[in-house]
Each structure stands twice: as C-alpha cells, then as structure tokens.
C-alpha cells in the first residue's frame, strides 16, 4: 500500500489530471473486484 501511495503521489506531482484519473481507475478496479467477490459469495456459495 505504501508503494502505491508513493507512486500516486509522484504521478500527481507531475500532473494533477493524470493523478486524478489514475486514482479513479484504481477505485473502479477495487469496486469491480469487490462486486465480483460479493456476487460469487452470495449467489454461488461453495458446498451447496
């Protein structure tokens, strides 16, 4: 996590717009992974 935060800080120092876009894209990846995990656990539980 420290590595990602440091990299994002460096990107934002170079260009605020690119930094915001990278942060937004990262957020979308986390949301997609969480949604996939939720759907998998709720609708397709193991062992049934």
Secondary structure, DSSP 8 states (H G I E B T S, - for coil): -HHHHHHHHHHHHH-HHHHHHHHHHHHHHHHHHHHHHHHHHHHS-TT-
